[in-house]
């Protein structure tokens, strides 16, 4: 059985045959929006015979296929190997990812160069086959027999994977979703941020970034540890960065419902895929081993690995988590969700007393509803107490002449 060497979204960027006055002895694959970091899969089962440096490719993987697996040899160039020489691999197994670093990928735009050799590795010539006819009828990688393709992770609008990571991990062991800001304008480019993070000199990366327009970008695969918040937050968390500033007000955040909706979609995916609870937790709760959603600032409170304050005091946690908790059956728009969250905040927020006799005019003493009910109670009490007191006063006035007369008589 054969598999495509790249997953869903792949495109042929350069075919087998004459090209630029020469002959191209393989097929180049990429993806619209960028293929940097895309997983690369073994087209057939076999044994790895090369994995590492290779002239012209930067690095490559070469697999020898026995007759029972389909025979031949396949070459995967411009990649970062994830297997070693002598390792047995199965058809469709992940073996590498596309190298984003021009300094180590042969100085090319990120893509996969794929070759098929008739028997053993052969120099350019008739023993190199056109990969596309050879791949006819190939299965999609990560697809169960008879099933539909399974996404290993949320599919972003654009992927430019960063080399800044601490290696692979099992994302099912992550218990935190950490929110960041990039300290740039929300109107900035997702592609631009991903491009910056793809530079080794940036010394930073996230799992996902979301732009002010709602565009989603991937900086790291879920199963790789990003450089986002220091240890152990990097290892324990999936990291979501919003384009924007930590100084933004609540109203500024709420003015971009598409961005919040995109962030909610990411959190909902991580909740469904990895069972991360959609609830806000504090740094102390993180430190205690609890699971949930928090900010970079919460990780600072938990472990003091950095000194960041994002996403800031104005970040609308209530709106974001409300949107993430909604199911497909919910029909609220982001604007309606914002309005509902505002109503909830107004009803539940505590306010200080405005009485000039208040002990502390800045100390919250009750909710808005509490004040209204308190006023209602005092008005109702007054409606009963005041007439009774007036009646008592009138009775005292009516009795006053007799009491005065009695007092005069007693004085004589």
C-alpha positions in Angstrom: 0.0 0.0 0.0 1.3 3.5 -0.9 0.6 6.8 0.8 1.0 10.4 -0.3 4.2 11.8 1.3 2.3 15.0 2.4 -1.1 15.3 3.9 -4.2 17.2 3.1 -3.8 20.6 1.3 -0.6 19.5 -0.6 0.0 20.9 -4.1 2.5 20.0 -6.8 4.8 23.1 -7.1 7.2 21.6 -9.7 6.7 18.4 -11.6 9.0 15.6 -12.9 10.6 16.6 -16.3 12.2 19.5 -18.1 12.6 22.6 -16.0 14.6 25.8 -16.6 16.7 24.3 -19.2 17.5 21.2 -17.1 15.6 18.1 -16.1 13.9 17.8 -12.7 14.3 14.2 -11.4 11.6 14.4 -8.8 8.3 16.1 -7.9 8.2 19.1 -5.5 5.2 19.3 -3.1 4.1 22.3 -1.1 0.9 23.9 0.2 -0.9 27.1 -0.5 0.0 29.6 2.3 3.3 27.8 3.0 4.4 24.3 3.7 7.2 24.9 6.3 7.0 22.3 9.0 4.5 20.1 7.3 4.8 16.4 8.4 6.4 14.1 5.8 5.2 10.5 5.5 6.8 7.3 4.2 5.2 6.5 0.8 5.8 2.8 1.3 7.1 0.6 4.2 10.8 -0.2 4.3 14.1 0.5 6.0 15.8 3.9 6.4 19.1 3.9 4.6 20.0 7.6 4.8 18.9 10.3 7.3 20.8 13.5 7.6 23.0 15.8 5.6 22.8 15.6 1.8 24.3 17.8 -0.9 21.7 20.1 -2.5 19.0 19.1 0.0 20.4 20.3 3.3 19.1 17.1 4.8 17.1 14.1 3.5 15.6 10.8 4.3 16.0 7.8 1.9 14.0 4.6 2.3 14.7 1.2 0.7 11.5 -0.8 0.1 11.5 -4.6 0.0 9.6 -6.4 -2.8 6.7 -7.3 -0.5 6.2 -3.6 0.3 6.2 -2.5 -3.4 10.0 -2.4 -4.1 12.1 0.5 -5.1 13.6 3.4 -3.2 12.1 6.8 -2.2 13.9 10.0 -1.5 12.6 12.9 0.7 14.6 16.1 0.4 14.7 19.5 2.1 13.4 17.9 5.4 14.3 17.6 9.0 14.6 13.8 9.6 12.6 12.3 12.5 13.9 8.7 11.9 17.4 7.2 12.0 19.4 4.9 9.7 18.4 1.3 10.0 15.0 2.0 11.4 12.0 0.1 10.0 9.1 2.3 9.0 5.6 1.4 7.9 3.7 2.9 4.9 2.1 6.2 6.0 4.4 6.6 9.0 5.6 10.2 9.8 9.4 10.3 9.1 10.3 14.0 8.9 9.0 17.5 8.5 9.7 20.2 5.9 12.7 22.3 6.9 11.8 26.0 7.2 15.4 27.2 7.7 17.2 28.2 4.4 20.5 27.9 6.1 20.0 24.1 6.5 17.5 23.2 3.8 19.7 23.8 0.7 18.8 27.5 0.6 15.4 27.0 -1.0 11.8 28.1 -0.2 10.4 25.3 2.1 9.0 22.4 0.2 9.4 18.6 -0.2 11.4 17.2 -3.1 10.2 13.6 -3.6 11.9 11.0 -5.8 11.1 7.4 -6.8 13.9 5.1 -7.9 13.1 1.9 -9.7 15.1 -0.4 -7.5 18.1 0.9 -5.5 19.2 4.5 -5.3 20.3 5.5 -8.8 21.9 8.6 -10.3 19.8 10.8 -12.7 18.6 8.7 -15.6 16.0 6.1 -16.6 15.9 4.4 -13.3 14.3 7.4 -11.7 10.5 7.3 -12.1 7.9 10.0 -12.4 6.4 10.0 -8.9 2.9 11.1 -9.9 1.9 7.9 -11.8 3.7 5.9 -9.1 1.5 7.5 -6.5 -1.8 7.0 -8.4 -4.4 5.6 -6.0 -2.2 6.4 -2.9 -4.0 6.7 0.4 -4.0 9.8 2.6 -1.6 9.6 5.5 -3.2 9.3 9.0 -6.3 7.7 7.5 -7.7 4.5 9.0 -8.6 1.8 6.4 -12.1 2.5 5.1 -12.3 5.7 7.0 -12.1 9.4 6.4 -8.8 11.4 6.8 -8.2 12.3 10.4 -6.6 15.6 11.2 -3.9 15.1 13.7 -4.5 18.7 14.9 -6.5 21.8 14.0 -5.8 22.8 10.4 -4.7 26.5 10.4 -5.2 29.0 7.6 -1.5 29.2 7.2 1.4 27.2 8.7 5.0 28.4 9.0 6.6 26.1 11.6 9.3 27.6 13.8 12.6 25.8 14.5 12.4 27.2 18.0 11.1 24.3 20.0 12.3 21.8 22.7 11.4 18.7 20.7 8.4 16.4 20.5 5.8 15.6 23.2 2.4 13.9 23.6 -0.1 16.8 23.5 -2.6 14.6 25.3 -0.5 15.1 28.4 -0.9 18.9 28.2 -3.3 20.3 30.9 -3.1 24.0 30.1 -4.1 26.4 27.4 -2.0 29.6 27.8 -3.0 32.9 26.2 -0.5 35.4 25.0 -0.2 38.7 23.1 2.6 39.4 20.7 2.8 43.1 21.8 2.1 44.3 18.3 -1.0 45.8 16.6 -4.0 43.5 16.1 -4.1 44.7 12.5 -0.7 43.1 12.0 0.0 40.2 9.6 -0.3 36.6 10.9 2.1 35.6 8.1 4.5 38.3 9.3 4.4 37.1 12.9 4.9 33.4 11.8 7.8 34.5 9.6 9.5 36.2 12.5 8.9 33.2 14.8 10.4 30.9 12.1 13.8 32.7 12.4 16.1 30.9 14.9 17.2 34.4 16.1 13.8 35.2 17.4 14.2 32.5 20.1 10.4 32.3 20.5 7.4 30.4 19.2 3.8 29.6 20.0 1.5 26.7 19.0 -1.2 28.9 17.3 -1.5 32.6 16.6 -4.7 34.4 15.7 -5.0 37.8 13.9 -7.4 40.6 14.4 -9.2 39.5 11.3 -9.8 36.0 12.6 -7.1 34.3 10.6 -5.4 31.4 12.3 -1.7 30.6 11.9 0.3 27.6 13.2 3.8 28.2 14.6 4.3 24.7 16.1 2.7 21.4 15.8 0.7 20.5 18.9 3.1 17.6 19.5 6.1 20.0 19.8 7.1 22.1 22.8 7.2 25.8 21.9 9.3 28.5 23.4 6.5 30.7 24.8 6.5 31.0 28.6 9.5 29.2 30.1 9.5 25.9 31.8 7.4 24.1 32.9 4.6 26.1 31.2 6.1 25.3 27.8 5.9 21.6 28.4 2.5 21.6 30.2 0.7 24.0 27.8 -0.6 24.6 24.3 0.1 28.2 23.6 -2.3 30.6 21.8 -1.1 34.1 20.9 -3.4 36.9 20.0 -2.0 39.7 17.8 -2.4 42.7 20.0 -1.1 44.4 23.2 -1.5 43.6 26.8 -2.4 47.2 27.4 -5.6 46.9 25.3 -8.9 47.8 27.0 -11.8 45.4 27.2 -13.6 47.5 24.6 -10.7 47.3 22.2 -10.7 43.5 22.5 -14.4 43.3 22.1 -14.2 45.4 18.9 -12.6 42.4 17.2 -15.2 39.6 17.5 -13.7 37.7 14.6 -10.4 37.4 16.5 -12.1 36.2 19.7 -14.2 33.7 17.7 -11.0 32.3 16.1 -9.4 32.0 19.5 -12.5 30.3 20.9 -12.4 27.8 18.0 -8.8 26.9 18.9 -9.6 26.5 22.6 -12.7 24.4 21.7 -10.5 22.1 19.5 -8.0 21.7 22.3 -10.8 20.9 24.7 -12.3 18.3 22.4 -8.9 16.8 21.4 -7.0 16.9 24.6 -9.7 17.4 27.3 -8.3 20.8 28.5 -11.2 22.3 30.6 -12.6 25.5 29.3 -12.4 27.4 32.5 -10.1 30.2 33.7 -7.6 29.2 36.3 -5.1 31.2 38.3 -1.3 30.8 38.7 -1.8 29.2 42.1 -4.2 26.7 40.5 -1.7 26.0 37.8 1.0 25.4 40.4 -1.3 23.0 42.3 -1.7 20.9 39.2 -5.1 21.9 38.1 -6.1 22.0 34.4 -7.7 24.9 32.4 -7.1 28.1 30.6 -4.9 31.0 31.8 -2.6 33.8 30.7 1.1 34.2 30.4 0.9 36.3 33.5 -0.6 33.4 35.4 2.4 31.2 34.5 4.6 34.0 35.9 2.6 33.8 39.2 2.9 30.0 39.2 6.6 29.5 38.3 8.3 32.9 37.9 10.1 31.7 34.7 9.5 35.1 32.9 8.2 38.5 33.8 5.5 39.0 31.2 2.0 40.5 32.0 0.1 39.4 28.9 -2.7 39.2 27.9 -3.4 42.1 30.3 -6.2 43.2 32.7 -8.5 44.2 29.9 -8.6 40.8 28.3 -12.2 39.5 28.0 -11.9 36.1 29.5 -15.6 35.8 30.1 -16.5 36.4 26.4 -13.7 34.1 25.1 -14.6 31.2 27.3 -18.3 31.7 26.8 -17.7 31.5 23.0 -15.5 28.4 23.4 -18.0 26.6 25.6 -20.8 27.1 23.1 -21.8 24.1 21.0 -22.7 24.0 17.3 -26.3 24.1 18.3 -25.9 27.6 19.8 -27.0 30.3 17.3 -25.6 33.4 19.0 -23.3 35.7 17.0 -20.1 36.9 18.5 -21.8 40.3 19.1 -24.7 38.6 20.9 -22.2 36.7 23.0 -20.4 39.9 23.9 -23.7 41.5 24.9 -24.6 38.5 27.1 -21.3 38.6 28.8 -21.6 42.4 29.4 -25.0 41.8 31.0 -23.6 39.0 33.2 -20.8 41.3 34.2 -23.1 44.2 35.1 -25.4 41.9 37.1 -22.7 40.1 39.1 -20.2 42.9 39.6 -20.0 44.4 43.1 -20.1 48.2 43.5 -19.2 50.6 46.4 -21.9 52.5 48.3 -22.4 56.2 47.3 -23.6 57.1 50.7 -21.8 60.1 52.2 -21.8 58.1 55.5 -20.0 55.1 54.0 -17.0 53.9 56.0 -15.0 53.3 52.8 -16.4 54.9 49.6 -14.1 52.7 47.5 -15.0 49.3 49.1 -17.5 47.2 47.0 -20.5 46.3 49.2 -23.1 44.8 46.9 -24.1 44.1 43.3 -26.3 46.3 41.2 -29.2 44.0 41.7 -28.4 44.0 45.5 -28.7 47.7 45.6 -32.0 47.7 43.7 -33.4 45.1 46.0 -32.1 47.0 49.0 -33.8 50.2 47.8 -37.0 48.2 47.2 -36.9 46.9 50.7 -36.3 50.3 52.3 -39.2 51.8 50.2 -41.5 49.0 51.2 -40.5 49.3 54.9 -41.0 53.1 54.7 -44.5 52.6 53.1 -45.5 50.7 56.3 -43.4 52.4 58.9 -43.9 56.0 58.0 -47.8 56.0 58.0 -47.7 54.1 61.3 -45.3 56.7 62.8 -47.5 59.5 61.4 -50.5 57.9 63.0 -48.6 57.7 66.3 -47.5 61.4 65.9 -51.1 62.5 65.1 -52.3 60.6 68.2 -49.7 62.3 70.3 -50.7 65.7 68.9 -54.4 65.0 69.5 -53.6 64.0 73.1 -51.4 67.1 73.7 -54.1 69.6 74.8 -55.5 67.2 77.4 -52.0 66.5 78.7 -51.2 70.2 78.9 -54.5 70.8 80.8 -53.7 68.0 83.2 -50.2 69.4 83.8 -51.7 72.8 84.6 -54.2 71.3 87.1 -51.4 69.4 88.8 -49.3 72.5 89.1 -52.1 74.3 91.0 
